[in-house]
Amino acid sequence: MAVLQKIRDKNILLVSIIAFALLLFILSMSNRSCTDSAQSMTIGEVAGEELSLQDYQDLVQNYQFMYEMTNPNAQLSSEDAQNSINDQAWQSYVLNKMISKECEALGLAVTDDEVNKVLTTDGVTGNGQISSFLRLPVFMNPETMEYDPTAFNTLATELEKVKSAGQMDENSAKLYKYLAFAKQQIKNEMLANKYNSLLVNCMISNPVEAKMNFDQRTAEKDILLVSLPYAAIDDKEVNVSDKEIEDRFNQDKAKYATLASVCDAKVIDVFVTPSAEDKKAIENEFAGYYAELDSLTDVKEINQLIRKSGSDMPYTEIMKSANAFPSYITSLLDGSDSLTLSVGQTSKPAFNQMYNKYYTVKLLSKETQADSILHREILVTGADEKEKSTRADSIMNAIQAGGSFSAVAKNYGQQGDSAWISSAHFETARIDNADDRLFINSLYTLGAGLHKLNLQNGNILITEILASKNPITKYNVAIIDKPFNFSEKTYNEAFNKFSSFIASNKTIGEIEANAEKNGYSVQNITVPSNQHSIAQIHNTKDAIKWLYDEAKEGELSEIYRCGQNDHLMVVSLAGMSKDTYSVKAVKDHIKEELANEKKADIILKKLGSNVTIESAQKQPNASTDTLTHISLAIPAMVPATQTSEPMVSAIASKTAKGNVSKAFKGSKGVYVLKVLNDTKPETPETFDAKKEQDQMASQNLGMAMRTLEMSLMKKNKVKDTRYKFSM
């Protein structure tokens, strides 16, 4: 019994130890989970300060809103457009943070009063330009299309009232949020301008240097140029070893510096294309569309057919200019094609390879309409139809009796300001709302005067058309337009074949050995961590994330479905580097550079020491061109090598009229030139020492800023981990 009791006592102790250990494990996992969660919500870091995913998304949304307001017809939903906005948001954040820290150390600051002065005057932030953040239409004077401080302040006041009343809708909330963002960005702009002004004053010049720069920049020469291209020498004549490449890389390592992490990847990309069977199927499909569209005259039936077909271009019953359509459609409307349609005619099905589209088009009508309309409006709402109608009649009577449109509008809590609307504002947009279609058609067909529109939502819109301008031809067109895609069967066959190949070749070495004979290829691609895609193929962010966060060197990824669902991809990590690109990444570039240097030595040796234009012209593959108006301001474009050669301009500027230069190396060939004439610019400048010194300081600042930005990013230890998130 004593033994059993000892065992029981030990069990209690053992259970206690295990329980305590489990508690510690749970607590450590909880802390780790919290830490991981915090890290997972961080998209980057500047000087130890983290930018959260939420704050970054808010920043992106403000930039998105700005572009939507200033470019209403821009296609901002595409991956490329979104990436561009994301990058601008990130870059502005990083730059503002770095400059702010530098200015704090220098004692530079921007006060709220300085910001308010900009907002209440001309919107200019100190660089002579109206801030891009104030160029939204809602901040503009409709007559001058310039920033209007009254419009800004009125809108800000109204939004505050709406917010206080708890009546803010989605658009008002976006605009309210944007106002705060714009004020902060203007403050950042003003601070950056102060910082730049300080740097400009450090970029000193002097009148002597300014005069020398002016003479070299504005002096122009006509030259006879003999070009001996490196490309004319067979690559087999020069040998570049791996050691030479590595030595040059180490010598020029600073040239390949990067602030992003860089991975070298091997990529197998399969582009899925439609089969002959797919082509036959879509041709038969469009033959049916053509026959039916050609036979229909009723707009409702035509609309039903287009909806049923799944056309990329929905029918809207709105007259549009030729600019609203892609070029292959426009050519059928504006007389630029022999197949130009007459009203009522339908084009036979055709395929456009550039756009990868099959299409058929019916021209329903064609007429001349104004491109732009000046109008103003009052929206009438009410508890019921009777109240709305009574109000609308009262408004119409008051205005027709000579009352002020703006004054009446203000009685109903609206501005009533006039605004121009042009075809470009709406004709490339997808207009699904029936009231929007009614409004646009009414503006362009009713003519000048006061009009009452009964909207389908039950409200009434009173609009006054004040003026119209720029009459153009517009078209009412029914279009069935669809991409030539592969079928599910074709895709499955391509996937199964590729999947079988990957399953049979389990290492990257086996894949490289067997890819070509199976119809595949392996590409060596460098993928920086701040890049949005692999090989410029859309929807490859998951593959990038795998390479950086999960892959082991030589390991194969899963098969990624990417592109526009028309690519299959497998990637393998070949190496990872920081601070600089790897030798692998720049090997081909360095090899070409070294090969060209060796080819230049061969050419120079053949030319000898006493070079003349005639002796250079006798060399194999020599090409002679006469180039005019050559100056240091613009690098010479050499026809023989199809490249811009700054050295040609530099040597020409230092060679006297009638003299022949020594043979010299360029980026794409060896050159010899003779100056034929000293010429005068077509628009000669007058030397202004102050202006020239300022220009030189500005140019020097531009070059210095690129170096400074790199230095500041290193100093502030900028980390960009946006690749972890799909945005």
C-alpha positions, 0 to 999 in steps of 0.5 A: 500500500505504501508503494501505491501511495508513493506512485499516487503522490508522484502522479500528482506531482507529474500531473502538476508539472505537465499542467504547468508546462502546458500552461507555459506552452499556451501562454507562449503560443498566445504571445507568439500568435499576437506577435505573428498577428501584429507582424502579419498586419504590417506592410512595411517599415520606415526608421523603425516605424511600422505602417499597418495594413489598415493605414496603407489601405486607407492611403491607397483608397484616398489616392484611388478616390483622387484618380477616380474624381480626376479621371472618371473614364480611366480603367482603374480596376485593372491589376496594372492600374491598381499596382500603380496606385499602390506604388504611389501611395507607398512611395509617397508615404516613405518619402514623406516620412524620410523628409519629415525626419530630416526636416525635424533635425534641421528645424524646418516645419510647416504650420497649420496657418501656412496650409490654410493660406494655401487652401484659402488662396490659390492652392499653390504649395510653393513650387509654382504649381497648384497642388495635384490634391486640389485638382478635383472637379469639386474644388474647381471653378466651372468657368476657369477650371482652376482651383476655387478656395470658395468651393473648397471651403463651402464643400468642407462646411457642408460635409461637416454639417452632414456628418454632424447630422448623421446623414453621411452617405458612402460618397460623402464619407469618402470625400470627407476622408479625402479632405483630411488626406488632402490637407496632410498631403499639402502640408507634406508637399510644402515641407518637401518644397522647403527641404528642396529649396534648402538643397538647391541653395547648396548646389552653387554655381558661378558665372564662369561655369554658367557661361561655359555650360551655356556655350556647350549646351546651345552650340550646335554642330553638323557632323560626318559620323563613321560608325563601326558597330560592335554587333558586326563582330561575331560573338565567337571572336571574343571570349568572356569567362565566368571569372571576368564576369565575377571580377567586373561584378565585384568592381561595379557592385555599387552599380547593382545596389538595390533596396529590395530583396531579390530572388533568382527564380527558374520559371516554367510558364505555359500559355494556354491558347485556343484549339482549332476546335475552339475556333470553329465553335466561336465562328459558328456562334458568331454566325448565329449572332450575325443572322439574328442581329441583322434581322432585328429592328426592335431596340428591346429585342436587340438589347435582349440578344446582346445581353444573352450573348454576353457581349463585352460591350452592353447596349445603352441606347446612348449616342456616342462619338467614334472615340468611345469605341476601339479602333476596329469598331471605329473603322466601321463607323467613320469612313476609314474602312472600306467596310464602313456601315450604313444605317441599318447595316450589320457587319459580318463577323470578324476577328481582331488579333490585337485585341483577341476579339470576335465581333459583329456590329449593327449601326442603328442611327447616326446624327450630329450632336454637341460634344459639350453641354453647359447645364445646371439642375435641381433634384426634387424629392418629397413624401409622395408623388403629389408633393414632388409634382407640386414642388417641381411646378413651383420651382419651374414657375419661379424660374420661368418668372425670372427668379434666380436658379441658384437662389431657388436651388439654395432654398432646397439645400442645393448649389445649382451651379452650372457645369459642362458635361462632355461626351468623354465624361460618360461614353466609355463608362458602363451606364446601367442606371436607367435614370442616368441614361435618361439624363444624358439623352435628355441633355443632348436632345432637348435643346436650350431651356428649362426641362422637367425629367420624371426619374424612374426612382420617383424623384423629379429632376429640373435641369436647365440647358444653358449652352452647347458647343463643338458639334460632332457625329455620334452613333447609336451602335449595337455590338456583340464583342467577345474574346476568343478564349479556349474551351474548358476542354482545351484548358484541362488538356493543357493542365493535365499535360503540364501536370503530368510533365511536372509529376514525371520530373521531380527536380528543377534539374530534371525539368531543365533537361526534359523541358524542350523536348516536351514543348516547354522552356525554363526561364531564369528570372530575377524577382525583386520583392517590390515587384508585382508580377513574374515575367509581367504576367498578371496574378502571380503574387502568390508565386512571389509570396511563396518564393520569399516566405516558403521556398527552399533553394531548388524546391518546386512550387505548386502549379499556379493558375495565373495571367487572365486564367490563361497561364500555368506556372511553376517556379523554383527558387535559385537564390536570394540576395540583399543589398545588390542583385546577384551575379546570376541576375546581371550576368548577361548584362555584364557579359555583353558589356565585357564582350563589347569592350573586347570588340572595341579593342579589336576595332581600334586595333584594326583602325591603327593610330592615324585614323582618318574619315577615309580609313574608317570608312574602309573598315568592314561594316562601316556606316557613314551618316551626316547628323545635324544640330548635334549638341550636348543638350540632346544625345545624338541618335546614331542610325547605324546602331539605333541608339542614343550616344552621349559620347558622340555629342560630347566629342563633337562639342569639343572638336573644332570645325573641319577637324577629325576626332580620334576613334572613340568608344560608345555604348554600341560601337566605335565612332570617328567624326568630322565637324562639318559646320558650326550651326546656330539653334533654330530658336537661339537663347540669350545668355542669362547668368542667373537663369543658367546658374539656377538651371544648373543647380536644379539639374544638379539637385535632380542628380543629387536627389536620386543619390540622396533618396537611396542614402535616406532609404538605407539610413531609415532602413526602409522595409517593403513587405507588401508582397505578402498581401494581395491588394 
